[in-house]
Amino acid sequence: MTSANSDSIRDSASDALDQFQRAAAPAIKEGQRQARVLVDQSGELIDTVSDHARETVADLGKSLIAYTKKNPVSALLLAVGVGALLVGATKTWQSRR
């Protein structure tokens, strides 16, 4: 292979690469734009879910307080039962380790 032939092949490959990059550039830019849109939408969705969860927890807390005020003995018995279940579950979990 001669040097001129080698240079010609190198130039052809370089031209082909340049053409490919120019042809791919719009698709790459569109992909980047769509990725930005998805990131923005994801952030908005996370904010919405977070707000909803915060409201739900606040409502649950208010309901729990109202129930405890109406039924203090039942609430105490439920709390003791849940505590006993948690202690039992913890002991079981620790014994399996």
One Martini backbone bead per residue (centre of mass of N, CA, C, O) as a GRO file, in nm:
protein
   97
    1MET     BB    1   0.096   0.037   0.023
    2THR     BB    2   0.062   0.355  -0.025
    3SER     BB    3   0.067   0.668   0.097
    4ALA     BB    4  -0.162   0.781  -0.078
    5ASN     BB    5  -0.362   0.552  -0.022
    6SER     BB    6  -0.363   0.586   0.285
    7ASP     BB    7  -0.460   0.881   0.284
    8SER     BB    8  -0.727   0.829   0.136
    9ILE     BB    9  -0.850   0.640   0.346
   10ARG     BB   10  -0.831   0.835   0.584
   11ASP     BB   11  -1.007   1.059   0.454
   12SER     BB   12  -1.259   0.887   0.413
   13ALA     BB   13  -1.301   0.816   0.709
   14SER     BB   14  -1.319   1.108   0.809
   15ASP     BB   15  -1.563   1.186   0.636
   16ALA     BB   16  -1.755   0.970   0.743
   17LEU     BB   17  -1.746   1.064   1.037
   18ASP     BB   18  -1.850   1.349   0.989
   19GLN     BB   19  -2.121   1.266   0.866
   20PHE     BB   20  -2.221   1.107   1.107
   21GLN     BB   21  -2.211   1.338   1.315
   22ARG     BB   22  -2.408   1.525   1.162
   23ALA     BB   23  -2.646   1.319   1.153
   24ALA     BB   24  -2.654   1.268   1.478
   25ALA     BB   25  -2.694   1.543   1.622
   26PRO     BB   26  -3.007   1.576   1.631
   27ALA     BB   27  -3.062   1.316   1.794
   28ILE     BB   28  -2.894   1.395   2.039
   29LYS     BB   29  -3.041   1.658   2.108
   30GLU     BB   30  -3.320   1.525   2.147
   31GLY     BB   31  -3.234   1.334   2.373
   32GLN     BB   32  -3.150   1.557   2.570
   33ARG     BB   33  -3.424   1.699   2.584
   34GLN     BB   34  -3.586   1.454   2.687
   35ALA     BB   35  -3.422   1.413   2.944
   36ARG     BB   36  -3.489   1.687   3.072
   37VAL     BB   37  -3.793   1.646   3.081
   38LEU     BB   38  -3.788   1.391   3.260
   39VAL     BB   39  -3.648   1.520   3.500
   40ASP     BB   40  -3.859   1.735   3.553
   41GLN     BB   41  -4.099   1.539   3.591
   42SER     BB   42  -3.977   1.379   3.824
   43GLY     BB   43  -3.958   1.613   4.023
   44GLU     BB   44  -4.262   1.674   4.029
   45LEU     BB   45  -4.352   1.393   4.123
   46ILE     BB   46  -4.195   1.388   4.388
   47ASP     BB   47  -4.332   1.635   4.509
   48THR     BB   48  -4.621   1.525   4.503
   49VAL     BB   49  -4.575   1.270   4.671
   50SER     BB   50  -4.459   1.412   4.918
   51ASP     BB   51  -4.705   1.586   4.982
   52HIS     BB   52  -4.905   1.354   5.012
   53ALA     BB   53  -4.756   1.205   5.240
   54ARG     BB   54  -4.761   1.439   5.442
   55GLU     BB   55  -5.071   1.460   5.459
   56THR     BB   56  -5.127   1.169   5.546
   57VAL     BB   57  -4.965   1.177   5.810
   58ALA     BB   58  -5.121   1.408   5.938
   59ASP     BB   59  -5.398   1.269   5.931
   60LEU     BB   60  -5.315   1.022   6.095
   61GLY     BB   61  -5.235   1.174   6.351
   62LYS     BB   62  -5.511   1.301   6.404
   63SER     BB   63  -5.668   1.032   6.422
   64LEU     BB   64  -5.505   0.912   6.656
   65ILE     BB   65  -5.569   1.129   6.862
   66ALA     BB   66  -5.876   1.104   6.851
   67TYR     BB   67  -5.890   0.806   6.935
   68THR     BB   68  -5.739   0.835   7.205
   69LYS     BB   69  -5.946   1.031   7.335
   70LYS     BB   70  -6.196   0.834   7.305
   71ASN     BB   71  -5.988   0.553   7.350
   72PRO     BB   72  -5.761   0.501   7.582
   73VAL     BB   73  -5.764   0.197   7.647
   74SER     BB   74  -5.747   0.082   7.361
   75ALA     BB   75  -5.488   0.230   7.284
   76LEU     BB   76  -5.311   0.100   7.501
   77LEU     BB   77  -5.354  -0.196   7.414
   78LEU     BB   78  -5.246  -0.160   7.129
   79ALA     BB   79  -4.963  -0.062   7.205
   80VAL     BB   80  -4.881  -0.313   7.365
   81GLY     BB   81  -4.923  -0.517   7.134
   82VAL     BB   82  -4.724  -0.392   6.935
   83GLY     BB   83  -4.479  -0.406   7.118
   84ALA     BB   84  -4.478  -0.715   7.149
   85LEU     BB   85  -4.441  -0.775   6.847
   86LEU     BB   86  -4.171  -0.625   6.813
   87VAL     BB   87  -4.010  -0.786   7.019
   88GLY     BB   88  -4.054  -1.064   6.888
   89ALA     BB   89  -3.935  -0.993   6.611
   90THR     BB   90  -3.655  -0.913   6.711
   91LYS     BB   91  -3.577  -1.181   6.840
   92THR     BB   92  -3.608  -1.350   6.585
   93TRP     BB   93  -3.407  -1.193   6.411
   94GLN     BB   94  -3.157  -1.232   6.602
   95SER     BB   95  -3.159  -1.552   6.604
   96ARG     BB   96  -3.099  -1.570   6.281
   97ARG     BB   97  -2.802  -1.440   6.296
   0.00000   0.00000   0.00000
